[in-house]
């Protein structure tokens, strides 16, 4: 029981420490919040489907999330390089 309590306390501490930097990042890049909301929607639909005894292979869900995250990372990188080019001109 003590180990579980310590794990929860450490987890809450990590979340509190990360909340500020994550908030600043999301404020600078609002498309990330849309991506996070779409992940929540995807997970919610998958949970509802499982509740209705419909099997959705986890690999499909993980691939969709990884592909979306990779696409967003490339998008952020392109925006950053475009801003640098605009500052140089």
KELO-647081 format. One record per atom (N, C-alpha, C, O, CB): atom name; z, x, y. Coordinates in pm, 1 decimal, padded with zeros to 6 digits. Last residue first. Glycine has a CB too. Layout:
N
+------+----------+----------+----------+
: atom :        z :        x :        y :
+------+----------+----------+----------+
:   CA :        Z :        X :        Y :
...
+------+----------+----------+----------+
END
This chain:
89
+------+----------+----------+----------+
: atom :        z :        x :        y :
+------+----------+----------+----------+
:    N : -04432.1 :  01457.9 :  03751.0 :
:   CA : -04540.9 :  01428.3 :  03844.4 :
:    C : -04494.8 :  01412.4 :  03983.4 :
:    O : -04575.7 :  01387.2 :  04072.7 :
:   CB : -04612.2 :  01306.8 :  03804.4 :
:    N : -04189.0 :  01474.4 :  03620.7 :
:   CA : -04260.7 :  01598.2 :  03649.7 :
:    C : -04368.6 :  01573.9 :  03754.2 :
:    O : -04394.0 :  01660.7 :  03837.7 :
:   CB : -04322.5 :  01656.1 :  03521.6 :
:    N : -04116.9 :  01213.2 :  03576.8 :
:   CA : -04035.2 :  01292.6 :  03669.6 :
:    C : -04106.8 :  01421.3 :  03710.1 :
:    O : -04087.4 :  01471.4 :  03820.8 :
:   CB : -03899.1 :  01326.0 :  03605.9 :
:    N : -04301.5 :  01134.7 :  03385.8 :
:   CA : -04306.1 :  01070.0 :  03516.4 :
:    C : -04226.9 :  01150.4 :  03619.9 :
:    O : -04264.7 :  01155.5 :  03736.9 :
:   CB : -04251.2 :  00926.6 :  03506.9 :
:    N : -04219.9 :  01287.5 :  03168.2 :
:   CA : -04351.6 :  01312.6 :  03226.0 :
:    C : -04363.0 :  01250.7 :  03364.9 :
:    O : -04427.4 :  01308.0 :  03452.8 :
:   CB : -04461.4 :  01257.6 :  03134.4 :
:    N : -03972.4 :  01169.1 :  03118.8 :
:   CA : -03976.8 :  01310.0 :  03160.2 :
:    C : -04110.2 :  01342.6 :  03224.9 :
:    O : -04115.5 :  01415.8 :  03323.7 :
:   CB : -03952.4 :  01402.8 :  03040.1 :
:    N : -04056.2 :  00917.2 :  03039.4 :
:   CA : -03976.8 :  00930.0 :  03162.1 :
:    C : -03978.2 :  01073.3 :  03212.3 :
:    O : -03984.5 :  01097.5 :  03332.8 :
:   CB : -03832.2 :  00884.0 :  03138.1 :
:    N : -04183.4 :  00983.2 :  02801.0 :
:   CA : -04262.5 :  00925.1 :  02910.1 :
:    C : -04187.3 :  00935.6 :  03042.3 :
:    O : -04248.4 :  00960.3 :  03146.3 :
:   CB : -04296.7 :  00777.6 :  02879.9 :
:    N : -03966.9 :  01070.0 :  02648.8 :
:   CA : -04070.1 :  01167.2 :  02685.9 :
:    C : -04158.4 :  01114.1 :  02798.6 :
:    O : -04203.8 :  01191.5 :  02882.9 :
:   CB : -04156.2 :  01202.3 :  02564.0 :
:    N : -03828.5 :  00825.6 :  02629.1 :
:   CA : -03764.5 :  00940.7 :  02691.4 :
:    C : -03868.9 :  01043.0 :  02734.4 :
:    O : -03860.6 :  01097.1 :  02844.7 :
:   CB : -03663.3 :  01004.7 :  02595.4 :
:    N : -04009.2 :  00665.7 :  02489.9 :
:   CA : -03968.7 :  00627.6 :  02624.6 :
:    C : -03908.8 :  00745.9 :  02699.8 :
:    O : -03934.6 :  00764.6 :  02818.7 :
:   CB : -03868.6 :  00512.7 :  02619.3 :
:    N : -04018.2 :  00806.5 :  02245.4 :
:   CA : -04138.7 :  00795.8 :  02327.6 :
:    C : -04104.7 :  00758.5 :  02471.4 :
:    O : -04163.6 :  00812.6 :  02565.0 :
:   CB : -04234.4 :  00692.5 :  02268.3 :
:    N : -03755.4 :  00770.1 :  02157.7 :
:   CA : -03804.7 :  00905.1 :  02182.0 :
:    C : -03929.2 :  00902.7 :  02271.1 :
:    O : -03944.1 :  00985.9 :  02360.6 :
:   CB : -03835.8 :  00975.1 :  02049.1 :
:    N : -03748.5 :  00494.2 :  02122.7 :
:   CA : -03660.0 :  00555.6 :  02221.2 :
:    C : -03708.2 :  00695.6 :  02257.6 :
:    O : -03702.7 :  00735.5 :  02373.9 :
:   CB : -03516.2 :  00561.3 :  02168.1 :
:    N : -03940.9 :  00473.5 :  01915.8 :
:   CA : -03961.9 :  00405.5 :  02043.0 :
:    C : -03875.9 :  00468.0 :  02153.1 :
:    O : -03924.3 :  00492.2 :  02263.7 :
:   CB : -03930.5 :  00255.8 :  02029.4 :
:    N : -03813.7 :  00612.7 :  01710.4 :
:   CA : -03940.1 :  00663.5 :  01763.6 :
:    C : -03970.5 :  00601.6 :  01899.8 :
:    O : -04020.4 :  00669.9 :  01989.2 :
:   CB : -04054.9 :  00634.9 :  01665.6 :
:    N : -03596.1 :  00438.1 :  01674.9 :
:   CA : -03572.5 :  00576.9 :  01714.6 :
:    C : -03698.8 :  00638.5 :  01773.7 :
:    O : -03692.7 :  00708.4 :  01874.8 :
:   CB : -03524.4 :  00659.8 :  01594.5 :
:    N : -03733.1 :  00206.8 :  01592.0 :
:   CA : -03659.1 :  00205.3 :  01718.5 :
:    C : -03630.2 :  00347.3 :  01766.0 :
:    O : -03638.8 :  00374.6 :  01885.8 :
:   CB : -03527.6 :  00126.8 :  01703.1 :
:    N : -03832.5 :  00296.4 :  01345.1 :
:   CA : -03924.9 :  00252.5 :  01449.5 :
:    C : -03856.1 :  00253.5 :  01586.0 :
:    O : -03915.3 :  00296.8 :  01684.9 :
:   CB : -03979.1 :  00111.7 :  01418.0 :
:    N : -03589.7 :  00338.9 :  01210.6 :
:   CA : -03680.6 :  00450.3 :  01235.7 :
:    C : -03778.9 :  00416.7 :  01347.7 :
:    O : -03805.2 :  00499.6 :  01434.8 :
:   CB : -03756.7 :  00486.8 :  01107.8 :
:    N : -03494.1 :  00074.7 :  01199.9 :
:   CA : -03417.5 :  00176.5 :  01271.6 :
:    C : -03505.6 :  00296.9 :  01304.9 :
:    O : -03497.2 :  00351.2 :  01415.1 :
:   CB : -03295.7 :  00220.9 :  01188.4 :
:    N : -03693.2 : -00045.1 :  01041.7 :
:   CA : -03668.9 : -00092.6 :  01178.2 :
:    C : -03594.0 :  00011.5 :  01260.1 :
:    O : -03626.7 :  00034.3 :  01376.6 :
:   CB : -03590.0 : -00223.9 :  01176.0 :
:    N : -03661.5 :  00100.3 :  00803.8 :
:   CA : -03790.1 :  00102.3 :  00874.6 :
:    C : -03772.0 :  00059.3 :  01020.0 :
:    O : -03828.7 :  00120.1 :  01110.8 :
:   CB : -03892.3 :  00010.1 :  00804.2 :
:    N : -03399.1 :  00028.5 :  00735.1 :
:   CA : -03432.0 :  00168.8 :  00761.9 :
:    C : -03562.3 :  00179.7 :  00840.2 :
:    O : -03572.2 :  00259.9 :  00933.1 :
:   CB : -03442.6 :  00247.8 :  00630.4 :
:    N : -03428.1 : -00249.6 :  00695.8 :
:   CA : -03336.6 : -00199.1 :  00797.9 :
:    C : -03370.0 : -00054.6 :  00834.5 :
:    O : -03369.3 : -00019.1 :  00952.4 :
:   CB : -03191.3 : -00209.1 :  00749.3 :
:    N : -03614.0 : -00256.3 :  00486.5 :
:   CA : -03644.4 : -00323.7 :  00613.4 :
:    C : -03555.3 : -00270.9 :  00725.5 :
:    O : -03602.0 : -00249.8 :  00837.5 :
:   CB : -03626.8 : -00476.2 :  00599.2 :
:    N : -03470.9 : -00118.0 :  00288.7 :
:   CA : -03595.9 : -00062.7 :  00339.9 :
:    C : -03630.7 : -00125.3 :  00475.4 :
:    O : -03672.0 : -00055.2 :  00567.8 :
:   CB : -03710.5 : -00085.7 :  00239.0 :
:    N : -03255.6 : -00292.5 :  00244.4 :
:   CA : -03230.3 : -00158.0 :  00296.3 :
:    C : -03356.7 : -00096.4 :  00354.1 :
:    O : -03351.2 : -00029.6 :  00457.4 :
:   CB : -03174.2 : -00068.2 :  00186.3 :
:    N : -03398.0 : -00514.3 :  00144.6 :
:   CA : -03316.3 : -00527.5 :  00265.8 :
:    C : -03292.6 : -00390.2 :  00327.6 :
:    O : -03307.5 : -00372.7 :  00448.6 :
:   CB : -03181.0 : -00596.5 :  00234.0 :
:    N : -03515.2 : -00407.2 : -00083.2 :
:   CA : -03598.6 : -00468.0 :  00020.9 :
:    C : -03523.0 : -00474.5 :  00152.8 :
:    O : -03577.6 : -00444.1 :  00258.9 :
:   CB : -03644.0 : -00609.0 : -00021.2 :
:    N : -03291.3 : -00328.3 : -00231.4 :
:   CA : -03385.5 : -00228.2 : -00183.7 :
:    C : -03475.2 : -00281.2 : -00073.5 :
:    O : -03508.1 : -00208.2 :  00020.1 :
:   CB : -03469.6 : -00178.4 : -00297.7 :
:    N : -03172.9 : -00561.2 : -00318.1 :
:   CA : -03110.5 : -00489.3 : -00206.3 :
:    C : -03204.5 : -00384.2 : -00148.3 :
:    O : -03198.1 : -00354.3 : -00029.1 :
:   CB : -02980.0 : -00423.0 : -00251.8 :
:    N : -03369.4 : -00845.7 : -00389.4 :
:   CA : -03333.6 : -00707.3 : -00422.4 :
:    C : -03281.8 : -00632.1 : -00299.5 :
:    O : -03340.2 : -00639.3 : -00191.4 :
:   CB : -03455.0 : -00633.7 : -00481.5 :
:    N : -03235.0 : -01152.3 : -00391.9 :
:   CA : -03315.5 : -01068.6 : -00303.9 :
:    C : -03275.8 : -00924.6 : -00337.0 :
:    O : -03161.1 : -00885.5 : -00315.1 :
:   CB : -03292.8 : -01103.8 : -00149.0 :
:    N : -03208.5 : -01441.9 : -00575.5 :
:   CA : -03191.7 : -01297.6 : -00581.9 :
:    C : -03289.9 : -01230.6 : -00485.7 :
:    O : -03411.2 : -01248.9 : -00495.9 :
:   CB : -03212.6 : -01246.1 : -00726.7 :
:    N : -03025.4 : -01724.6 : -00507.7 :
:   CA : -03157.9 : -01664.0 : -00496.1 :
:    C : -03138.5 : -01512.9 : -00489.8 :
:    O : -03061.2 : -01462.7 : -00408.2 :
:   CB : -03235.7 : -01717.4 : -00369.3 :
:    N : -02789.8 : -01873.5 : -00496.9 :
:   CA : -02831.0 : -01813.4 : -00625.2 :
:    C : -02976.6 : -01767.5 : -00623.1 :
:    O : -03044.0 : -01771.3 : -00726.0 :
:   CB : -02810.7 : -01913.3 : -00739.2 :
:    N : -02695.2 : -01934.8 : -00253.6 :
:   CA : -02780.0 : -02036.5 : -00316.9 :
:    C : -02841.8 : -01985.9 : -00447.5 :
:    O : -02933.9 : -02047.1 : -00501.6 :
:   CB : -02890.9 : -02080.0 : -00220.7 :
:    N : -02574.5 : -01699.3 : -00185.3 :
:   CA : -02489.4 : -01815.9 : -00208.6 :
:    C : -02564.4 : -01930.2 : -00275.0 :
:    O : -02504.8 : -02012.6 : -00344.3 :
:   CB : -02430.1 : -01863.6 : -00078.3 :
:    N : -02799.8 : -01547.0 : -00137.7 :
:   CA : -02717.6 : -01516.7 : -00255.6 :
:    C : -02624.7 : -01633.4 : -00288.2 :
:    O : -02599.4 : -01662.6 : -00405.0 :
:   CB : -02635.3 : -01388.2 : -00232.6 :
:    N : -02880.2 : -01671.4 :  00101.3 :
:   CA : -02966.7 : -01676.4 : -00017.0 :
:    C : -02888.1 : -01646.6 : -00143.8 :
:    O : -02907.0 : -01712.8 : -00245.9 :
:   CB : -03082.5 : -01577.3 : -00002.9 :
:    N : -02666.8 : -01598.1 :  00264.8 :
:   CA : -02691.2 : -01740.5 :  00237.1 :
:    C : -02777.8 : -01755.0 :  00112.6 :
:    O : -02751.9 : -01840.7 :  00028.1 :
:   CB : -02759.2 : -01809.9 :  00358.4 :
:    N : -02704.6 : -01320.7 :  00266.5 :
:   CA : -02580.5 : -01378.1 :  00211.1 :
:    C : -02596.9 : -01526.3 :  00179.1 :
:    O : -02546.3 : -01574.1 :  00077.5 :
:   CB : -02464.1 : -01359.1 :  00309.5 :
:    N : -02954.9 : -01302.9 :  00390.9 :
:   CA : -02937.8 : -01252.0 :  00254.7 :
:    C : -02812.0 : -01310.1 :  00189.7 :
:    O : -02813.0 : -01344.5 :  00071.5 :
:   CB : -02930.7 : -01098.3 :  00255.5 :
:    N : -02892.6 : -01407.6 :  00641.6 :
:   CA : -02988.6 : -01478.1 :  00556.3 :
:    C : -02974.8 : -01433.2 :  00411.6 :
:    O : -02982.0 : -01515.0 :  00319.9 :
:   CB : -03132.3 : -01454.5 :  00605.6 :
:    N : -02712.5 : -01205.6 :  00726.6 :
:   CA : -02669.5 : -01345.1 :  00713.1 :
:    C : -02761.9 : -01424.8 :  00623.5 :
:    O : -02715.8 : -01501.2 :  00538.7 :
:   CB : -02661.6 : -01410.9 :  00849.0 :
:    N : -02880.2 : -00982.8 :  00735.6 :
:   CA : -02767.9 : -00983.6 :  00642.3 :
:    C : -02718.2 : -01126.3 :  00620.5 :
:    O : -02685.2 : -01163.7 :  00508.0 :
:   CB : -02653.6 : -00894.2 :  00694.2 :
:    N : -03054.8 : -01067.3 :  00941.0 :
:   CA : -03105.6 : -01033.1 :  00808.3 :
:    C : -02995.0 : -01038.2 :  00703.9 :
:    O : -03014.7 : -01092.5 :  00595.2 :
:   CB : -03169.4 : -00894.4 :  00809.9 :
:    N : -02873.7 : -01093.6 :  01155.3 :
:   CA : -02948.1 : -01209.6 :  01107.3 :
:    C : -03001.1 : -01185.9 :  00966.0 :
:    O : -02993.0 : -01274.5 :  00880.9 :
:   CB : -03063.9 : -01241.9 :  01202.5 :
:    N : -02794.5 : -00827.8 :  01182.8 :
:   CA : -02695.8 : -00930.2 :  01149.1 :
:    C : -02762.7 : -01056.0 :  01095.2 :
:    O : -02713.8 : -01117.4 :  01000.4 :
:   CB : -02611.1 : -00964.6 :  01271.5 :
:    N : -03041.0 : -00716.0 :  01255.2 :
:   CA : -02975.8 : -00673.3 :  01131.1 :
:    C : -02872.0 : -00777.1 :  01087.0 :
:    O : -02862.7 : -00810.3 :  00968.8 :
:   CB : -02908.8 : -00534.5 :  01149.7 :
:    N : -03078.1 : -00841.1 :  01501.1 :
:   CA : -03171.3 : -00872.9 :  01392.2 :
:    C : -03115.2 : -00827.9 :  01257.8 :
:    O : -03138.5 : -00893.8 :  01156.5 :
:   CB : -03308.1 : -00806.7 :  01416.9 :
:    N : -02870.2 : -00721.4 :  01643.1 :
:   CA : -02867.0 : -00866.3 :  01619.3 :
:    C : -02962.7 : -00905.9 :  01507.6 :
:    O : -02931.8 : -00994.6 :  01428.0 :
:   CB : -02902.1 : -00942.7 :  01747.7 :
:    N : -02965.6 : -00458.1 :  01647.7 :
:   CA : -02839.6 : -00488.8 :  01580.3 :
:    C : -02828.7 : -00638.0 :  01549.7 :
:    O : -02783.0 : -00676.3 :  01441.9 :
:   CB : -02720.8 : -00443.8 :  01666.2 :
:    N : -03197.6 : -00494.8 :  01801.3 :
:   CA : -03208.2 : -00444.9 :  01664.6 :
:    C : -03081.4 : -00477.9 :  01585.8 :
:    O : -03088.9 : -00520.6 :  01470.5 :
:   CB : -03233.6 : -00292.8 :  01664.4 :
:    N : -03083.9 : -00571.9 :  02041.7 :
:   CA : -03172.0 : -00665.8 :  01971.6 :
:    C : -03187.8 : -00625.1 :  01825.3 :
:    O : -03191.1 : -00710.1 :  01736.4 :
:   CB : -03310.1 : -00672.5 :  02040.4 :
:    N : -02953.2 : -00335.6 :  02105.0 :
:   CA : -02872.6 : -00455.1 :  02079.0 :
:    C : -02955.6 : -00561.8 :  02008.5 :
:    O : -02903.3 : -00634.7 :  01924.2 :
:   CB : -02815.0 : -00511.0 :  02210.3 :
:    N : -03169.5 : -00170.4 :  02147.4 :
:   CA : -03082.3 : -00141.3 :  02033.3 :
:    C : -02995.4 : -00262.8 :  02001.6 :
:    O : -02967.1 : -00290.2 :  01885.0 :
:   CB : -02993.5 : -00017.4 :  02062.2 :
:    N : -03276.0 : -00249.9 :  02383.3 :
:   CA : -03348.8 : -00287.7 :  02261.6 :
:    C : -03265.8 : -00260.6 :  02137.0 :
:    O : -03289.1 : -00321.1 :  02032.4 :
:   CB : -03481.6 : -00212.1 :  02253.0 :
:    N : -03119.0 : -00139.1 :  02586.4 :
:   CA : -03093.0 : -00277.4 :  02543.9 :
:    C : -03168.4 : -00319.6 :  02418.1 :
:    O : -03128.6 : -00415.8 :  02352.4 :
:   CB : -03128.5 : -00371.0 :  02655.0 :
:    N : -02991.3 :  00142.8 :  02649.4 :
:   CA : -03103.6 :  00105.5 :  02562.7 :
:    C : -03082.0 : -00036.4 :  02509.2 :
:    O : -03031.8 : -00052.8 :  02398.0 :
:   CB : -03118.9 :  00206.9 :  02444.9 :
:    N : -02766.3 :  00158.9 :  02810.7 :
:   CA : -02885.9 :  00234.4 :  02850.6 :
:    C : -03010.1 :  00190.5 :  02774.0 :
:    O : -03121.4 :  00199.3 :  02825.8 :
:   CB : -02863.1 :  00383.1 :  02829.4 :
:    N : -02591.9 : -00001.5 :  02665.4 :
:   CA : -02625.0 : -00039.8 :  02802.2 :
:    C : -02748.9 :  00032.6 :  02852.8 :
:    O : -02827.8 : -00024.1 :  02928.4 :
:   CB : -02507.9 : -00011.8 :  02894.2 :
:    N : -02571.5 :  00148.2 :  02431.9 :
:   CA : -02636.9 :  00017.2 :  02425.3 :
:    C : -02673.7 : -00032.0 :  02565.3 :
:    O : -02776.5 : -00097.6 :  02582.1 :
:   CB : -02545.5 : -00085.4 :  02355.2 :
:    N : -02430.1 :  00371.2 :  02531.8 :
:   CA : -02562.4 :  00387.5 :  02470.9 :
:    C : -02638.7 :  00255.5 :  02469.3 :
:    O : -02757.4 :  00251.7 :  02501.9 :
:   CB : -02549.2 :  00442.2 :  02328.2 :
:    N : -02188.9 :  00254.0 :  02616.1 :
:   CA : -02275.5 :  00320.2 :  02714.1 :
:    C : -02417.4 :  00335.4 :  02659.9 :
:    O : -02514.3 :  00315.1 :  02733.0 :
:   CB : -02218.3 :  00457.9 :  02751.9 :
:    N : -02093.8 :  00165.4 :  02365.5 :
:   CA : -02121.0 :  00068.8 :  02472.4 :
:    C : -02214.3 :  00129.1 :  02577.4 :
:    O : -02308.0 :  00063.2 :  02622.5 :
:   CB : -01989.4 :  00022.6 :  02538.4 :
:    N : -02055.5 :  00409.7 :  02237.4 :
:   CA : -02154.4 :  00315.6 :  02184.0 :
:    C : -02191.2 :  00212.3 :  02289.0 :
:    O : -02307.9 :  00175.2 :  02300.6 :
:   CB : -02100.9 :  00246.0 :  02057.5 :
:    N : -01849.1 :  00525.5 :  02392.2 :
:   CA : -01982.5 :  00587.0 :  02386.1 :
:    C : -02090.3 :  00492.6 :  02332.6 :
:    O : -02204.3 :  00496.4 :  02378.8 :
:   CB : -01977.6 :  00710.7 :  02299.5 :
:    N : -01643.2 :  00317.9 :  02342.2 :
:   CA : -01692.9 :  00354.9 :  02474.7 :
:    C : -01831.3 :  00418.2 :  02470.9 :
:    O : -01922.4 :  00370.7 :  02538.7 :
:   CB : -01596.6 :  00449.7 :  02540.7 :
:    N : -01599.3 :  00311.3 :  02059.8 :
:   CA : -01643.2 :  00192.6 :  02134.3 :
:    C : -01703.6 :  00227.9 :  02269.1 :
:    O : -01806.7 :  00171.9 :  02306.2 :
:   CB : -01526.9 :  00097.6 :  02154.5 :
:    N : -01488.3 :  00526.5 :  01931.1 :
:   CA : -01634.3 :  00518.4 :  01937.0 :
:    C : -01684.2 :  00403.6 :  02024.5 :
:    O : -01802.3 :  00400.5 :  02059.3 :
:   CB : -01690.1 :  00503.2 :  01797.8 :
:    N : -01215.1 :  00479.2 :  01944.4 :
:   CA : -01268.0 :  00601.8 :  02004.3 :
:    C : -01418.8 :  00592.9 :  02023.5 :
:    O : -01471.9 :  00645.6 :  02121.2 :
:   CB : -01233.4 :  00722.9 :  01917.6 :
:    N : -01196.6 :  00243.5 :  01801.2 :
:   CA : -01158.2 :  00243.5 :  01942.1 :
:    C : -01213.7 :  00366.6 :  02012.9 :
:    O : -01254.8 :  00358.6 :  02128.6 :
:   CB : -01005.4 :  00238.3 :  01956.4 :
:    N : -01276.8 :  00332.5 :  01548.0 :
:   CA : -01355.8 :  00230.9 :  01617.9 :
:    C : -01323.3 :  00229.0 :  01767.0 :
:    O : -01413.1 :  00214.4 :  01849.9 :
:   CB : -01330.9 :  00092.3 :  01556.9 :
:    N : -01068.6 :  00512.1 :  01489.0 :
:   CA : -01207.0 :  00561.2 :  01500.4 :
:    C : -01294.3 :  00461.7 :  01576.7 :
:    O : -01376.1 :  00501.2 :  01659.8 :
:   CB : -01266.7 :  00587.2 :  01360.4 :
:    N : -00854.3 :  00328.7 :  01480.2 :
:   CA : -00855.7 :  00438.4 :  01577.8 :
:    C : -00996.1 :  00493.7 :  01599.1 :
:    O : -01037.6 :  00519.1 :  01712.2 :
:   CB : -00762.8 :  00550.5 :  01532.3 :
:    N : -00928.3 :  00174.8 :  01262.5 :
:   CA : -00918.0 :  00111.6 :  01394.8 :
:    C : -00921.1 :  00218.2 :  01504.0 :
:    O : -00983.8 :  00199.2 :  01608.2 :
:   CB : -00788.0 :  00027.0 :  01405.7 :
:    N : -00910.7 :  00373.8 :  01060.1 :
:   CA : -01036.7 :  00304.7 :  01088.5 :
:    C : -01037.4 :  00240.1 :  01225.9 :
:    O : -01136.5 :  00249.6 :  01298.3 :
:   CB : -01063.4 :  00199.7 :  00983.3 :
:    N : -00638.2 :  00436.0 :  01067.7 :
:   CA : -00736.7 :  00540.1 :  01099.5 :
:    C : -00870.6 :  00476.2 :  01135.1 :
:    O : -00936.7 :  00519.3 :  01229.5 :
:   CB : -00753.8 :  00638.2 :  00980.4 :
:    N : -00535.9 :  00185.4 :  00988.3 :
:   CA : -00496.9 :  00243.4 :  01117.5 :
:    C : -00597.7 :  00350.1 :  01160.3 :
:    O : -00638.1 :  00354.1 :  01276.5 :
:   CB : -00354.3 :  00304.3 :  01109.2 :
:    N : -00650.6 :  00161.7 :  00733.0 :
:   CA : -00680.3 :  00062.7 :  00837.0 :
:    C : -00648.2 :  00119.7 :  00974.4 :
:    O : -00726.8 :  00103.2 :  01067.7 :
:   CB : -00600.7 : -00067.7 :  00813.1 :
:    N : -00534.3 :  00382.3 :  00603.6 :
:   CA : -00679.9 :  00372.5 :  00614.0 :
:    C : -00719.6 :  00274.6 :  00723.9 :
:    O : -00812.6 :  00301.5 :  00799.9 :
:   CB : -00740.7 :  00329.2 :  00479.8 :
:    N : -00263.2 :  00315.2 :  00614.3 :
:   CA : -00311.3 :  00434.5 :  00685.1 :
:    C : -00462.6 :  00428.2 :  00705.5 :
:    O : -00513.0 :  00464.5 :  00811.8 :
:   CB : -00273.5 :  00562.3 :  00607.4 :
:    N : -00269.9 :  00091.6 :  00446.9 :
:   CA : -00228.3 :  00076.0 :  00586.1 :
:    C : -00277.7 :  00194.6 :  00668.5 :
:    O : -00328.0 :  00176.9 :  00779.4 :
:   CB : -00074.2 :  00063.0 :  00596.4 :
:    N : -00344.3 :  00214.7 :  00205.8 :
:   CA : -00431.1 :  00112.2 :  00265.2 :
:    C : -00397.6 :  00092.9 :  00412.7 :
:    O : -00488.0 :  00079.2 :  00495.0 :
:   CB : -00417.1 : -00021.8 :  00189.5 :
:    N : -00125.6 :  00379.5 :  00163.8 :
:   CA : -00257.4 :  00440.4 :  00182.0 :
:    C : -00352.7 :  00340.1 :  00246.8 :
:    O : -00432.7 :  00376.9 :  00332.9 :
:   CB : -00314.3 :  00489.5 :  00046.5 :
:    N :  00075.9 :  00194.1 :  00122.9 :
:   CA :  00083.7 :  00282.2 :  00239.3 :
:    C : -00052.3 :  00346.1 :  00268.3 :
:    O : -00089.2 :  00364.4 :  00384.3 :
:   CB :  00190.2 :  00391.2 :  00216.9 :
:    N :  00000.0 :  00082.0 : -00119.1 :
:   CA :  00000.0 :  00000.0 :  00000.0 :
:    C :  00000.0 :  00086.6 :  00125.8 :
:    O : -00068.2 :  00055.4 :  00223.4 :
:   CB :  00120.3 : -00093.4 : -00000.4 :
+------+----------+----------+----------+
END
